Amino acid sequence: MTQAQTSPAAAGTASAQVITLADASTDPLLTFVLQQLDDDQAQEVVTIDLEGKSSIADHMVIASGRSTRQVAAMAQKLAEKIKQAGFGPVKLEGLPAADWVLLDAGDVVVHLFRPEVRSFYNLERMWAFGDAPPVAGRA
């Protein structure tokens, strides 16, 4: 799995992080999402633990695709696979343009970006409260 490397700014500080499939085993939906993104060759996959930070979800997954076509295909396939696996329906936003697609799967929210759009919005830094490093490929 191609992933951005992150580390906390200070010991004990929660930040954006890469969660391997083994670490995600406590949440079956998160494990499923990470596996599907890996299968679809998503780039720079980062997971942010939102428990205790927000009531919108337990986990946020941020990933990049190489083009709008790949982002759209990953989003549609992931939404379909989540529903088929019995995790319930998924809400999709941003699919027509596919620069930034949001998938709301309940406990896991997935943001899929084109690299330029991802570096512009820099959600990792926003949700990690400034502890995340810049996205790879940025100056």
C-alpha positions in Angstrom: 0.0 0.0 0.0 1.5 3.4 -1.0 1.1 5.7 2.0 2.3 9.0 3.2 4.5 8.7 6.3 3.4 10.7 9.3 4.6 11.1 12.9 3.2 13.1 15.8 4.8 16.5 16.6 5.2 15.6 20.3 5.0 12.3 22.2 1.5 11.4 23.1 -0.1 13.8 20.5 -2.7 12.3 18.3 -2.2 13.1 14.6 -2.9 11.9 11.1 -1.4 8.5 10.7 -1.0 5.5 8.4 -2.9 2.6 9.9 -2.0 -0.8 8.5 -4.6 -3.4 7.9 -3.4 -5.3 11.0 -3.9 -2.1 13.2 -7.4 -1.5 11.7 -8.6 -5.0 12.6 -10.7 -3.6 15.5 -13.0 -1.9 13.1 -14.2 -4.2 10.3 -15.5 -1.4 8.1 -12.2 0.5 8.3 -10.3 -2.7 7.5 -12.6 -3.3 4.5 -12.2 0.3 3.2 -8.4 0.2 3.5 -8.2 -3.2 1.7 -10.4 -2.0 -1.1 -8.3 1.2 -1.5 -5.2 -0.9 -1.6 -6.7 -3.2 -4.2 -7.6 -0.1 -6.3 -4.1 1.3 -6.1 -5.0 4.4 -4.1 -2.0 6.6 -3.3 -0.9 8.2 -0.1 -3.6 6.6 2.1 -3.8 8.2 5.5 -6.2 7.4 8.3 -7.2 9.9 11.1 -8.8 8.6 14.3 -11.7 10.8 15.0 -12.9 9.1 18.2 -13.1 11.8 20.9 -12.5 14.6 18.3 -15.7 14.6 16.4 -19.1 12.9 16.4 -19.3 12.7 12.6 -17.4 9.4 12.3 -14.8 7.2 14.1 -12.3 7.3 11.3 -11.4 9.5 8.4 -9.5 8.0 5.4 -7.9 10.3 2.9 -6.4 9.0 -0.3 -5.4 10.1 -3.8 -6.0 8.9 -7.3 -3.9 9.7 -10.3 -6.7 11.2 -12.3 -10.4 12.2 -12.1 -11.2 8.9 -13.9 -9.4 6.8 -11.2 -10.9 8.9 -8.4 -14.5 8.4 -9.8 -13.9 4.7 -10.4 -12.5 4.1 -6.9 -15.4 6.0 -5.3 -18.1 4.1 -7.2 -16.5 0.7 -6.7 -15.9 1.4 -3.0 -19.5 2.5 -2.4 -20.8 -0.6 -4.2 -18.5 -3.0 -2.3 -19.3 -1.5 1.1 -23.1 -2.0 0.4 -22.5 -5.5 -0.9 -20.5 -6.4 2.2 -23.5 -5.5 4.4 -22.2 -2.3 5.9 -25.2 -0.4 4.6 -25.7 2.3 2.0 -23.0 4.9 1.3 -23.6 8.6 0.6 -21.5 10.0 -2.3 -20.7 13.7 -2.9 -18.6 15.2 -5.7 -18.8 12.4 -8.1 -19.6 14.3 -11.3 -16.3 16.4 -11.2 -14.3 13.7 -9.3 -11.7 16.2 -8.1 -12.7 15.5 -4.5 -15.2 12.7 -3.7 -16.6 12.2 -0.2 -17.9 8.8 0.8 -19.9 8.7 4.0 -20.1 5.1 5.2 -21.3 5.9 8.8 -18.4 5.2 11.1 -15.8 5.8 8.3 -15.7 8.9 6.1 -13.5 8.6 3.0 -12.1 11.5 1.0 -10.7 10.7 -2.4 -8.7 13.4 -4.2 -6.7 14.2 -7.3 -3.2 15.1 -5.9 -3.4 18.8 -6.7 -6.8 19.2 -5.0 -5.6 17.2 -2.0 -2.6 19.4 -1.4 -4.7 22.6 -1.8 -7.2 21.6 0.9 -4.7 19.7 3.1 -7.3 17.9 5.3 -4.6 15.9 7.1 -3.3 19.1 8.7 -6.7 20.5 9.5 -8.0 17.3 11.2 -4.7 16.5 12.9 -4.7 20.1 14.4 -1.4 20.9 12.7 0.5 17.8 13.6 0.6 16.2 10.2 3.4 16.8 7.7 2.7 18.2 4.3 1.4 15.8 1.6 4.1 14.3 -0.5 4.8 16.1 -3.7 4.3 19.6 -2.3 7.0 22.2 -2.1 
